[in-house]
């Protein structure tokens, strides 16, 4: 069994205003993503990956964009799912947000 206590863990600093904490098994990864640099005038660039992804908006407010779908205004308590290979991105509307992402398979490039 693996335990990650939030208050005892050190986040990965991805860039200023974006940090993440990660827990994973051989087949599943959960990532707490904290944004503190909002709101943003524009969305981040679209990206895709071979991993299936689900996301729970724990706090904050975003616009979610997914290739071929209408944009979605999401806030605390909402969720979205992204199929493998589908282009997607977000735009942060609040000053901060916490997103809880799950990936299958594990995103090896996130492991340090």
N, CA and C atoms as an extended XYZ file, in Angstrom:
336
Properties=species:S:1:pos:R:3:atomname:S:1:resname:S:1:resid:I:1 pbc="F F F"
N         0.845       -1.178        0.000 N   UNK     1
C         0.000        0.000        0.000 CA  UNK     1
C         0.891        1.242        0.000 C   UNK     1
N         0.502        2.218       -0.788 N   UNK     2
C         1.235        3.478       -0.852 CA  UNK     2
C         0.351        4.588       -0.315 C   UNK     2
N         0.924        5.453        0.492 N   UNK     3
C         0.213        6.588        1.086 CA  UNK     3
C         0.938        7.868        0.695 C   UNK     3
N         0.174        8.893        0.316 N   UNK     4
C         0.751       10.217        0.080 CA  UNK     4
C        -0.039       11.214        0.920 C   UNK     4
N         0.588       11.737        1.960 N   UNK     5
C        -0.063       12.743        2.804 CA  UNK     5
C         0.257       14.113        2.219 C   UNK     5
N        -0.782       14.859        1.917 N   UNK     6
C        -0.625       16.147        1.254 CA  UNK     6
C         0.326       17.061        2.023 C   UNK     6
N         0.116       17.175        3.316 N   UNK     7
C         0.911       18.116        4.112 CA  UNK     7
C         2.350       17.664        4.321 C   UNK     7
N         2.633       16.395        4.034 N   UNK     8
C         3.988       15.880        4.210 CA  UNK     8
C         4.694       15.645        2.877 C   UNK     8
N         4.034       15.984        1.782 N   UNK     9
C         4.634       15.747        0.464 CA  UNK     9
C         5.197       17.037       -0.116 C   UNK     9
N         6.165       16.878       -0.987 N   UNK    10
C         6.755       18.009       -1.688 CA  UNK    10
C         6.234       18.012       -3.114 C   UNK    10
N         5.622       19.111       -3.546 N   UNK    11
C         5.078       19.122       -4.910 CA  UNK    11
C         6.176       19.225       -5.958 C   UNK    11
N         5.867       18.720       -7.143 N   UNK    12
C         6.708       18.965       -8.306 CA  UNK    12
C         6.323       20.341       -8.837 C   UNK    12
N         7.291       21.217       -8.992 N   UNK    13
C         7.036       22.528       -9.571 CA  UNK    13
C         7.189       22.381      -11.084 C   UNK    13
N         6.086       22.473      -11.806 N   UNK    14
C         6.103       22.331      -13.254 CA  UNK    14
C         6.539       23.646      -13.892 C   UNK    14
N         5.986       24.728      -13.382 N   UNK    15
C         6.334       26.096      -13.777 CA  UNK    15
C         5.771       27.002      -12.696 C   UNK    15
N         6.108       28.274      -12.749 N   UNK    16
C         5.550       29.197      -11.771 CA  UNK    16
C         4.032       29.187      -11.892 C   UNK    16
N         3.347       28.979      -10.783 N   UNK    17
C         1.888       28.950      -10.775 CA  UNK    17
C         1.281       27.594      -11.068 C   UNK    17
N         2.115       26.544      -11.210 N   UNK    18
C         1.605       25.199      -11.493 CA  UNK    18
C         2.469       24.166      -10.784 C   UNK    18
N         1.846       23.444       -9.852 N   UNK    19
C         2.544       22.365       -9.173 CA  UNK    19
C         1.639       21.147       -9.080 C   UNK    19
N         2.280       19.975       -8.913 N   UNK    20
C         1.500       18.745       -8.862 CA  UNK    20
C         2.092       17.768       -7.854 C   UNK    20
N         1.190       16.943       -7.318 N   UNK    21
C         1.547       15.836       -6.440 CA  UNK    21
C         0.989       14.569       -7.082 C   UNK    21
N         1.759       13.486       -7.023 N   UNK    22
C         1.436       12.291       -7.797 CA  UNK    22
C         1.483       11.044       -6.921 C   UNK    22
N         0.511       10.164       -7.142 N   UNK    23
C         0.538        8.815       -6.588 CA  UNK    23
C         0.173        7.871       -7.722 C   UNK    23
N         0.802        6.680       -7.741 N   UNK    24
C         0.509        5.767       -8.846 CA  UNK    24
C         0.760        4.319       -8.457 C   UNK    24
N         0.112        3.457       -9.206 N   UNK    25
C         0.311        2.022       -9.155 CA  UNK    25
C         0.845        1.621      -10.532 C   UNK    25
N         1.065        0.352      -10.783 N   UNK    26
C         1.536       -0.015      -12.125 CA  UNK    26
C         0.572        0.368      -13.259 C   UNK    26
N        -0.733        0.505      -12.965 N   UNK    27
C        -1.719        0.731      -14.023 CA  UNK    27
C        -2.535        2.016      -13.905 C   UNK    27
N        -2.372        2.782      -12.840 N   UNK    28
C        -3.212        3.956      -12.625 CA  UNK    28
C        -2.416        5.058      -11.948 C   UNK    28
N        -2.658        6.291      -12.359 N   UNK    29
C        -1.982        7.447      -11.771 CA  UNK    29
C        -3.024        8.506      -11.408 C   UNK    29
N        -2.897        9.075      -10.216 N   UNK    30
C        -3.717       10.213       -9.797 CA  UNK    30
C        -2.776       11.377       -9.517 C   UNK    30
N        -3.156       12.540      -10.051 N   UNK    31
C        -2.317       13.730       -9.953 CA  UNK    31
C        -3.147       14.885       -9.410 C   UNK    31
N        -2.692       15.492       -8.313 N   UNK    32
C        -3.302       16.726       -7.810 CA  UNK    32
C        -2.565       17.869       -8.487 C   UNK    32
N        -3.301       18.670       -9.245 N   UNK    33
C        -2.717       19.784       -9.991 CA  UNK    33
C        -3.225       21.084       -9.375 C   UNK    33
N        -2.318       21.894       -8.866 N   UNK    34
C        -2.672       23.187       -8.274 CA  UNK    34
C        -2.195       24.321       -9.172 C   UNK    34
N        -3.142       25.151       -9.593 N   UNK    35
C        -2.854       26.354      -10.368 CA  UNK    35
C        -3.041       27.560       -9.449 C   UNK    35
N        -2.090       28.501       -9.471 N   UNK    36
C        -2.201       29.699       -8.641 CA  UNK    36
C        -1.903       30.965       -9.431 C   UNK    36
N        -1.960       30.882      -10.760 N   UNK    37
C        -1.573       32.025      -11.595 CA  UNK    37
C        -2.713       32.551      -12.469 C   UNK    37
N        -3.940       32.359      -12.017 N   UNK    38
C        -5.091       32.804      -12.815 CA  UNK    38
C        -5.595       34.150      -12.377 C   UNK    38
N        -6.603       34.620      -13.041 N   UNK    39
C        -7.205       34.029      -14.235 CA  UNK    39
C        -6.334       34.262      -15.469 C   UNK    39
N        -6.565       33.422      -16.499 N   UNK    40
C        -5.807       33.521      -17.733 CA  UNK    40
C        -6.638       34.197      -18.813 C   UNK    40
N        -6.015       35.052      -19.588 N   UNK    41
C        -6.698       35.709      -20.713 CA  UNK    41
C        -7.002       34.710      -21.826 C   UNK    41
N        -6.139       33.695      -21.954 N   UNK    42
C        -6.315       32.699      -23.018 CA  UNK    42
C        -6.073       31.302      -22.468 C   UNK    42
N        -6.538       30.322      -23.206 N   UNK    43
C        -6.323       28.927      -22.838 CA  UNK    43
C        -4.875       28.524      -23.087 C   UNK    43
N        -4.432       27.491      -22.399 N   UNK    44
C        -3.143       26.893      -22.700 CA  UNK    44
C        -3.225       26.252      -24.088 C   UNK    44
N        -2.096       25.966      -24.727 N   UNK    45
C        -2.142       25.287      -26.027 CA  UNK    45
C        -2.786       23.900      -25.908 C   UNK    45
N        -3.479       23.496      -26.962 N   UNK    46
C        -4.051       22.148      -26.992 CA  UNK    46
C        -2.933       21.117      -26.930 C   UNK    46
N        -3.235       19.966      -26.331 N   UNK    47
C        -2.298       18.851      -26.287 CA  UNK    47
C        -3.102       17.554      -26.315 C   UNK    47
N        -2.429       16.476      -26.607 N   UNK    48
C        -3.058       15.158      -26.536 CA  UNK    48
C        -2.020       14.162      -26.028 C   UNK    48
N        -2.490       13.019      -25.600 N   UNK    49
C        -1.630       11.957      -25.111 CA  UNK    49
C        -2.359       10.631      -25.267 C   UNK    49
N        -1.619        9.535      -25.273 N   UNK    50
C        -2.262        8.234      -25.463 CA  UNK    50
C        -3.018        7.736      -24.227 C   UNK    50
N        -2.909        8.448      -23.133 N   UNK    51
C        -3.527        8.038      -21.872 CA  UNK    51
C        -5.002        8.443      -21.839 C   UNK    51
N        -5.841        7.592      -21.264 N   UNK    52
C        -7.196        8.001      -20.925 CA  UNK    52
C        -7.074        8.892      -19.693 C   UNK    52
N        -7.955        9.894      -19.591 N   UNK    53
C        -7.873       10.835      -18.478 CA  UNK    53
C        -9.259       11.165      -17.965 C   UNK    53
N        -9.383       11.211      -16.645 N   UNK    54
C       -10.559       11.813      -16.025 CA  UNK    54
C       -10.063       12.931      -15.132 C   UNK    54
N       -10.924       13.912      -14.894 N   UNK    55
C       -10.541       15.056      -14.064 CA  UNK    55
C       -11.716       15.484      -13.201 C   UNK    55
N       -11.436       15.717      -11.931 N   UNK    56
C       -12.401       16.252      -10.968 CA  UNK    56
C       -11.940       17.658      -10.601 C   UNK    56
N       -12.816       18.634      -10.730 N   UNK    57
C       -12.493       20.013      -10.355 CA  UNK    57
C       -12.755       20.138       -8.849 C   UNK    57
N       -11.704       20.092       -8.049 N   UNK    58
C       -11.847       20.152       -6.595 CA  UNK    58
C       -12.126       21.573       -6.121 C   UNK    58
N       -11.530       22.555       -6.801 N   UNK    59
C       -11.806       23.961       -6.477 CA  UNK    59
C       -11.471       24.801       -7.698 C   UNK    59
N       -12.079       25.967       -7.751 N   UNK    60
C       -11.818       26.883       -8.846 CA  UNK    60
C       -12.810       26.759       -9.984 C   UNK    60
N       -12.475       27.439      -11.069 N   UNK    61
C       -13.374       27.551      -12.209 CA  UNK    61
C       -12.546       27.585      -13.486 C   UNK    61
N       -12.940       26.783      -14.478 N   UNK    62
C       -12.200       26.687      -15.731 CA  UNK    62
C       -13.160       26.657      -16.914 C   UNK    62
N       -12.612       26.858      -18.089 N   UNK    63
C       -13.291       26.477      -19.320 CA  UNK    63
C       -12.500       25.297      -19.871 C   UNK    63
N       -13.205       24.226      -20.184 N   UNK    64
C       -12.593       23.017      -20.728 CA  UNK    64
C       -12.898       22.958      -22.220 C   UNK    64
N       -11.851       22.745      -23.004 N   UNK    65
C       -11.971       22.637      -24.454 CA  UNK    65
C       -11.531       21.230      -24.854 C   UNK    65
N       -12.320       20.577      -25.697 N   UNK    66
C       -11.972       19.251      -26.191 CA  UNK    66
C       -12.313       19.188      -27.674 C   UNK    66
N       -11.372       18.734      -28.451 N   UNK    67
C       -11.489       18.637      -29.900 CA  UNK    67
C       -12.854       18.079      -30.322 C   UNK    67
N       -13.546       18.857      -31.174 N   UNK    68
C       -14.818       18.412      -31.720 CA  UNK    68
C       -16.013       18.569      -30.796 C   UNK    68
N       -15.806       19.169      -29.630 N   UNK    69
C       -16.875       19.338      -28.637 CA  UNK    69
C       -17.054       20.816      -28.308 C   UNK    69
N       -18.259       21.227      -27.886 N   UNK    70
C       -18.426       22.615      -27.442 CA  UNK    70
C       -17.655       22.860      -26.141 C   UNK    70
N       -17.152       24.082      -25.968 N   UNK    71
C       -16.435       24.403      -24.728 CA  UNK    71
C       -17.388       24.279      -23.549 C   UNK    71
N       -16.821       23.937      -22.393 N   UNK    72
C       -17.615       23.712      -21.188 CA  UNK    72
C       -17.099       24.571      -20.045 C   UNK    72
N       -17.995       25.309      -19.424 N   UNK    73
C       -17.672       26.104      -18.239 CA  UNK    73
C       -17.845       25.182      -17.035 C   UNK    73
N       -16.753       24.888      -16.326 N   UNK    74
C       -16.777       23.938      -15.215 CA  UNK    74
C       -16.287       24.599      -13.938 C   UNK    74
N       -16.807       24.111      -12.819 N   UNK    75
C       -16.417       24.654      -11.523 CA  UNK    75
C       -16.359       23.533      -10.490 C   UNK    75
N       -16.024       23.893       -9.276 N   UNK    76
C       -15.863       22.937       -8.191 CA  UNK    76
C       -16.991       21.906       -8.181 C   UNK    76
N       -16.607       20.626       -8.150 N   UNK    77
C       -17.576       19.532       -8.135 CA  UNK    77
C       -17.832       18.906       -9.491 C   UNK    77
N       -17.466       19.598      -10.572 N   UNK    78
C       -17.667       19.073      -11.930 CA  UNK    78
C       -16.525       18.139      -12.308 C   UNK    78
N       -16.767       17.329      -13.353 N   UNK    79
C       -15.760       16.392      -13.839 CA  UNK    79
C       -15.786       16.361      -15.354 C   UNK    79
N       -14.669       15.917      -15.940 N   UNK    80
C       -14.641       15.651      -17.373 CA  UNK    80
C       -13.767       14.439      -17.646 C   UNK    80
N       -13.951       13.841      -18.827 N   UNK    81
C       -13.145       12.696      -19.257 CA  UNK    81
C       -12.632       12.969      -20.659 C   UNK    81
N       -11.416       12.509      -20.934 N   UNK    82
C       -10.783       12.696      -22.237 CA  UNK    82
C       -10.345       11.331      -22.757 C   UNK    82
N       -10.832       10.948      -23.936 N   UNK    83
C       -10.371        9.683      -24.518 CA  UNK    83
C        -8.916        9.780      -24.984 C   UNK    83
N        -8.300        8.652      -25.131 N   UNK    84
C        -6.932        8.562      -25.637 CA  UNK    84
C        -6.800        9.281      -26.980 C   UNK    84
N        -5.761       10.137      -27.089 N   UNK    85
C        -5.450       10.805      -28.346 CA  UNK    85
C        -6.261       12.039      -28.681 C   UNK    85
N        -7.251       12.408      -27.877 N   UNK    86
C        -8.108       13.559      -28.159 CA  UNK    86
C        -7.430       14.855      -27.688 C   UNK    86
N        -7.367       15.872      -28.550 N   UNK    87
C        -6.766       17.157      -28.179 CA  UNK    87
C        -7.683       17.883      -27.195 C   UNK    87
N        -7.068       18.498      -26.167 N   UNK    88
C        -7.838       19.188      -25.140 CA  UNK    88
C        -6.964       20.212      -24.417 C   UNK    88
N        -7.624       21.113      -23.696 N   UNK    89
C        -6.916       22.109      -22.897 CA  UNK    89
C        -7.898       22.755      -21.933 C   UNK    89
N        -7.385       23.661      -21.105 N   UNK    90
C        -8.238       24.433      -20.202 CA  UNK    90
C        -7.841       25.904      -20.243 C   UNK    90
N        -8.764       26.721      -19.758 N   UNK    91
C        -8.492       28.137      -19.462 CA  UNK    91
C        -8.947       28.378      -18.035 C   UNK    91
N        -8.050       28.877      -17.215 N   UNK    92
C        -8.337       29.141      -15.812 CA  UNK    92
C        -9.094       30.458      -15.682 C   UNK    92
N       -10.286       30.409      -15.070 N   UNK    93
C       -11.097       31.611      -14.884 CA  UNK    93
C       -10.939       32.207      -13.492 C   UNK    93
N       -10.598       31.391      -12.517 N   UNK    94
C       -10.424       31.861      -11.140 CA  UNK    94
C        -8.945       32.123      -10.873 C   UNK    94
N        -8.655       32.745       -9.743 N   UNK    95
C        -7.252       33.037       -9.420 CA  UNK    95
C        -6.477       31.765       -9.104 C   UNK    95
N        -7.166       30.743       -8.626 N   UNK    96
C        -6.530       29.459       -8.310 CA  UNK    96
C        -7.518       28.340       -8.609 C   UNK    96
N        -6.981       27.144       -8.807 N   UNK    97
C        -7.823       25.965       -9.027 CA  UNK    97
C        -7.044       24.724       -8.637 C   UNK    97
N        -7.779       23.721       -8.189 N   UNK    98
C        -7.192       22.405       -7.929 CA  UNK    98
C        -7.952       21.385       -8.761 C   UNK    98
N        -7.211       20.685       -9.620 N   UNK    99
C        -7.769       19.631      -10.456 CA  UNK    99
C        -7.167       18.304      -10.016 C   UNK    99
N        -7.997       17.266       -9.969 N   UNK   100
C        -7.551       15.930       -9.623 CA  UNK   100
C        -7.668       15.076      -10.883 C   UNK   100
N        -6.536       14.775      -11.498 N   UNK   101
C        -6.485       14.007      -12.741 CA  UNK   101
C        -6.149       12.554      -12.450 C   UNK   101
N        -6.792       11.651      -13.194 N   UNK   102
C        -6.434       10.237      -13.170 CA  UNK   102
C        -6.081        9.813      -14.584 C   UNK   102
N        -5.044        8.994      -14.712 N   UNK   103
C        -4.555        8.558      -16.017 CA  UNK   103
C        -4.367        7.040      -16.043 C   UNK   103
N        -4.680        6.474      -17.180 N   UNK   104
C        -4.365        5.081      -17.471 CA  UNK   104
C        -3.960        4.997      -18.934 C   UNK   104
N        -2.800        4.438      -19.240 N   UNK   105
C        -1.786        3.963      -18.307 CA  UNK   105
C        -1.083        5.129      -17.605 C   UNK   105
N        -0.167        4.785      -16.741 N   UNK   106
C         0.611        5.773      -15.990 CA  UNK   106
C         1.397        6.662      -16.965 C   UNK   106
N         1.435        7.950      -16.678 N   UNK   107
C         2.223        8.890      -17.478 CA  UNK   107
C         3.669        8.865      -16.975 C   UNK   107
N         4.487        8.064      -17.605 N   UNK   108
C         5.870        7.886      -17.174 CA  UNK   108
C         6.643        9.202      -17.161 C   UNK   108
N         6.301       10.129      -18.078 N   UNK   109
C         7.035       11.396      -18.120 CA  UNK   109
C         6.782       12.270      -16.894 C   UNK   109
N         5.764       11.955      -16.098 N   UNK   110
C         5.494       12.700      -14.868 CA  UNK   110
C         6.326       12.194      -13.699 C   UNK   110
N         6.857       10.990      -13.797 N   UNK   111
C         7.578       10.388      -12.683 CA  UNK   111
C         9.023       10.882      -12.693 C   UNK   111
N         9.433       11.425      -11.555 N   UNK   112
C        10.792       11.950      -11.423 CA  UNK   112
C        11.568       11.139      -10.444 C   UNK   112
